[in-house]
């Protein structure tokens, strides 16, 4: 089964979407008559850009082949190149012909116009996301975002506004091609119970037993380590009364108080730098350099968050949680030394 045919089924994953260009390039180039082509159904809401067409026309015949949906002869990618060829008096154009259904053709068209050429506007990407959500309701927000070039949070907002969730099942297709429940609260509690009974249980083992992703299982374990509820607040609202307290908590003896502690960061670092036991030996100086480099305050975190593009947010969030867990472990060790 070809990639484009697979795109019509819920089991498509993000890797298959991203590899679509390779699949398209595997098709031979042929010549098609321009007057046979169809331009309807394009993700460009305002049609072609005439200035861009004139720029392409100056390139003559050196432009790449266009992509065409063979069953309907609709242009998937290359409408501006077709207009440029017409401007140059051409009656034929080089094309790669794809056999796929129309829903897959639209996804490929959006993906192509996000990754190269004249990019789609934000409004056009949002409209394309809404259409893909309706034709592929089980695709995750991140999969739709990968195809349209907008953030997964924006996709989630579009999905809620369109009411698509009410018409689909309680599962969502993830980036790895696995179907997962939208409400994972009870599964998170099962994972938490497994960790409490067997603290050495592996992430993948718990993931297989509960149907969660390894990343979600890791988040559950980190929440337990921090003394938090393994189920985030957005999932607890759907649980039955008392569900939030049904999971046993680890014994609190010997653990740090997890309440926020306000520290004057600059003053503390200045005092540490003045301590001879730190600044007069290599190990101490290394610890000082490390603390100056890695300790952050609210302003620093806010600046970092504002500088990150939305498509990196999930990965950096995982990195932040990992660093937070490491800092928490250091705090435990230092607290035990102090006691």
VOGU-3710 file (C-alpha; in Angstrom, 3 decimals, decimal comma):
1> xxxxxxxxxx> 0,000/0,000/0,000  1,369/3,404/-0,952  1,894/6,248/1,497  -0,896/8,355/0,037  -3,324/5,436/0,356  -2,264/4,954/3,955  -2,942/8,618/4,669  -6,678/7,920/4,340  -6,608/5,532/7,292  -6,407/6,446/10,998
11> xxxxxxxxxx> -3,275/4,294/11,484  -1,017/6,788/9,703  1,689/8,223/11,967  3,739/11,393/11,930  6,779/9,730/10,371  4,711/8,731/7,346  3,473/12,295/6,924  7,006/13,664/7,076  8,277/11,117/4,536  5,609/12,017/1,959
21> xxxxxxxxxx> 8,101/14,058/-0,124  10,289/10,986/-0,589  7,301/8,928/-1,715  6,201/11,618/-4,193  9,686/11,872/-5,696  9,672/8,130/-6,346  7,017/8,665/-9,062  8,198/9,199/-12,639  7,878/12,588/-14,301  5,506/12,847/-17,230
31> xxxxxxxxxx> 4,071/15,666/-19,372  0,438/16,784/-18,932  -1,635/19,320/-20,817  -2,188/22,418/-18,707  -5,763/22,881/-19,938  -6,654/19,460/-18,429  -5,630/20,417/-14,893  -8,062/21,308/-12,097  -7,305/23,968/-9,478  -10,302/23,530/-7,155
41> xxxxxxxxxx> -9,924/22,488/-3,526  -6,624/24,260/-2,946  -5,698/25,168/0,662  -4,961/28,692/-0,629  -8,084/30,640/0,235  -7,149/33,661/-1,882  -5,880/31,864/-4,962  -2,422/32,281/-6,454  -0,116/35,228/-5,791  0,471/37,069/-9,099
51> xxxxxxxxxx> 3,817/38,559/-8,016  5,105/35,095/-7,132  3,910/33,786/-10,508  5,933/36,459/-12,332  9,045/35,613/-10,322  8,673/31,924/-11,219  8,065/32,752/-14,871  11,552/34,274/-15,046  13,018/30,861/-14,161  11,662/29,358/-17,388
61> xxxxxxxxxx> 11,747/25,565/-17,592  14,118/25,043/-14,646  11,299/24,667/-12,088  10,588/21,304/-10,402  7,759/19,093/-11,649  4,322/19,735/-10,186  2,311/17,084/-8,313  -1,121/16,051/-9,641  -3,918/13,879/-8,256  -4,355/11,392/-11,110
71> xxxxxxxxxx> -8,069/10,474/-10,548  -9,251/14,114/-10,682  -6,240/15,852/-12,312  -6,342/18,338/-9,437  -3,056/20,128/-8,779  -1,748/18,988/-5,391  1,412/21,089/-5,464  2,602/23,597/-8,063  -0,312/25,882/-8,956  2,032/28,878/-9,137
81> xxxxxxxxxx> 4,351/26,926/-11,457  1,411/26,125/-13,744  0,427/29,797/-13,910  4,049/30,697/-14,655  4,163/28,157/-17,494  0,997/29,691/-18,965  2,565/33,125/-18,691  5,485/31,803/-20,730  3,133/30,437/-23,391  3,517/26,753/-22,473
91> xxxxxxxxxx> 0,706/24,266/-23,107  2,260/21,329/-21,218  4,103/20,972/-17,926  6,185/18,296/-16,172  4,230/16,495/-13,450  4,264/13,542/-11,065  0,901/11,735/-11,018  -0,315/10,315/-7,686  -3,002/7,687/-7,123  -4,716/8,394/-3,797
101> xxxxxxxxxx> -8,086/9,524/-2,506  -9,020/13,206/-2,267  -8,620/13,469/1,507  -5,035/12,204/1,246  -4,404/14,543/-1,693  -5,466/17,528/0,403  -3,137/16,548/3,266  -0,263/16,209/0,809  -1,128/19,597/-0,705  -1,090/21,312/2,684
111> xxxxxxxxxx> 2,136/19,598/3,721  3,843/20,618/0,470  2,785/24,254/0,790  4,022/24,397/4,374  7,498/23,004/3,708  8,467/24,819/0,499  7,416/27,433/-2,049  5,197/30,356/-1,092  4,020/29,393/2,417  0,352/29,306/3,360
121> xxxxxxxxxx> -0,850/32,126/5,575  -1,753/31,428/9,186  -5,444/31,719/8,305  -5,043/29,206/5,479  -3,184/26,768/7,754  -5,903/27,023/10,391  -8,599/26,399/7,759  -6,618/23,421/6,458  -6,285/22,037/9,995  -10,064/22,272/10,476
131> xxxxxxxxxx> -10,624/20,318/7,256  -8,059/17,635/8,166  -9,648/17,256/11,608  -12,988/16,518/9,922  -11,519/13,979/7,440  -9,067/12,393/9,912  -10,748/12,853/13,334  -8,538/10,287/15,064  -5,292/12,047/14,207  -3,674/13,580/17,274
141> xxxxxxxxxx> -3,282/17,345/17,563  0,455/16,968/17,037  -0,034/14,942/13,836  -2,376/17,579/12,397  0,060/20,284/13,508  2,916/18,519/11,700  0,918/18,499/8,466  -0,254/22,121/8,681  2,700/23,917/10,262  0,807/25,343/13,243
151> xxxxxxxxxx> 1,109/24,519/16,936  -0,688/21,564/18,495  -2,348/23,964/20,946  -3,864/25,852/18,034  -5,051/22,561/16,543  -6,627/21,628/19,880  -8,474/24,949/19,965  -9,704/24,464/16,388  -10,842/20,939/17,236  -12,849/22,104/20,252
161> xxxxxxxxxx> -14,448/24,925/18,271  -15,419/22,576/15,456  -17,035/20,079/17,817  -15,133/17,235/16,163  -14,515/15,481/19,486  -18,209/14,799/19,971  -18,352/12,816/16,730  -15,284/10,625/17,256  -14,293/7,803/19,540  -12,587/8,238/22,889
171> xxxxxxxxxx> -9,205/7,441/21,334  -6,639/9,531/19,498  -3,870/8,413/17,135  -0,446/9,373/18,493  2,786/10,208/16,680  3,957/6,607/17,006  0,832/5,224/15,307  -0,732/3,931/18,536  -4,331/4,669/19,540  -4,641/6,079/23,043
181> xxxxxxxxxx> -7,595/7,143/25,213  -8,400/10,834/25,412  -9,201/10,560/29,138  -6,239/8,715/30,659  -7,005/9,452/34,314  -7,846/5,887/35,362  -4,930/4,481/33,373  -2,589/6,938/35,086  -3,828/5,696/38,459  -3,202/2,098/37,412
191> xxxxxxxxxx> 0,337/3,092/36,425  0,830/4,865/39,757  -0,363/1,778/41,646  2,127/-0,371/39,722  5,002/1,962/40,634  3,952/2,005/44,294  3,865/-1,785/44,400  7,029/-2,169/42,290  9,196/1,002/42,340  11,699/-0,631/39,950
201> xxxxxxxxxx> 9,116/-1,335/37,234  10,252/-0,204/33,772  8,510/2,533/31,812  7,754/0,334/28,815  6,499/-2,490/31,003  4,007/-0,173/32,712  3,110/1,414/29,370  2,213/-1,984/27,886  0,139/-2,922/30,940  -1,847/0,323/31,033
211> xxxxxxxxxx> -2,071/1,365/27,376  -0,292/4,666/28,077  2,710/6,013/26,201  6,148/5,690/27,845  6,280/9,506/28,067  3,001/9,586/30,020  4,195/6,790/32,284  7,386/8,756/32,932  5,269/11,777/33,869  3,279/9,605/36,302
221> xxxxxxxxxx> 6,462/8,397/38,010  7,858/11,936/38,238  4,600/13,176/39,767  4,769/10,430/42,385  8,397/11,319/43,128  7,368/14,954/43,645  4,527/13,921/45,942  1,878/15,079/43,451  -1,331/13,477/42,218  -0,443/11,242/39,235
231> xxxxxxxxxx> -3,474/12,608/37,354  -3,297/16,242/36,133  -6,188/18,508/37,084  -7,648/18,544/33,557  -8,278/14,777/33,821  -9,450/14,715/37,436  -12,636/16,637/36,573  -13,941/13,578/34,711  -13,297/11,145/37,563  -15,847/9,908/40,043
241> xxxxxxxxxx> -15,910/11,532/43,512  -13,049/10,312/45,596  -11,079/9,177/42,571  -8,362/11,716/43,209  -7,592/10,182/46,594  -7,921/6,535/45,588  -4,226/6,113/44,807  -1,918/5,345/47,693  0,834/7,880/48,257  4,414/7,018/49,073
251> xxxxxxxxxx> 5,400/7,441/52,699  6,302/11,060/53,367  8,890/10,276/56,055  12,261/11,763/55,280  10,976/13,656/52,237  11,306/17,354/51,610  8,387/19,704/52,059  7,302/20,285/48,420  5,839/23,723/49,090  7,449/26,527/47,134
261> xxxxxxxxxx> 10,432/28,084/48,905  11,256/31,696/48,038  15,005/32,267/47,790  16,888/35,487/47,029  18,923/33,909/44,255  21,420/36,736/43,675  22,097/37,233/47,377  22,637/33,508/47,985  25,007/33,163/45,022  26,975/36,207/46,186
271> xxxxxxxxxx> 27,370/34,731/49,683  28,434/31,371/48,269  31,052/33,093/46,099  32,553/34,771/49,189  32,963/31,482/51,078  36,688/30,478/51,111  35,791/26,809/51,447  34,274/27,054/47,958  36,355/29,579/46,046  39,798/28,360/47,223
281> xxxxxxxxxx> 39,606/24,832/45,797  38,808/23,446/42,354  35,814/21,371/43,427  34,259/24,374/45,159  34,882/26,671/42,196  33,333/24,079/39,885  30,237/23,927/42,107  29,997/27,736/42,075  30,248/27,888/38,292  27,590/25,207/37,973
291> xxxxxxxxxx> 25,194/26,996/40,370  25,668/30,358/38,629  25,027/28,762/35,252  22,047/26,526/36,016  20,079/28,254/38,773  17,150/30,237/37,351  14,424/32,517/38,649  10,909/33,332/37,478  12,047/36,062/35,091  14,600/33,802/33,459
301> xxxxxxxxxx> 12,075/31,019/32,988  9,533/33,421/31,471  12,118/34,771/29,026  13,110/31,228/28,038  9,480/30,230/27,481  8,781/33,250/25,289  11,814/32,532/23,113  10,849/28,934/22,270  8,708/28,208/19,173  5,484/26,302/19,835
311> xxxxxxxxxx> 6,531/23,182/17,924  9,375/22,587/20,434  7,161/23,125/23,513  6,378/19,412/24,236  10,025/18,322/23,959  11,387/21,184/26,070  8,607/20,530/28,597  9,932/16,963/28,937  13,457/18,362/29,333  12,257/20,779/32,041
321> xxxxxxxxxx> 10,543/17,960/33,943  13,682/15,853/33,695  15,817/18,704/35,053  13,282/19,366/37,799  13,463/15,726/38,867  17,274/15,911/38,988  17,152/19,118/41,077  14,613/17,477/43,405  16,939/14,509/43,892  19,826/16,868/44,700
331> xxxxxxxxx> 17,608/18,704/47,190  16,766/15,386/48,889  20,455/14,484/49,201  21,398/17,906/50,576  18,491/17,877/53,032  19,551/14,469/54,322  23,104/15,761/54,807  21,771/18,757/56,729  19,727/16,522/59,018
//
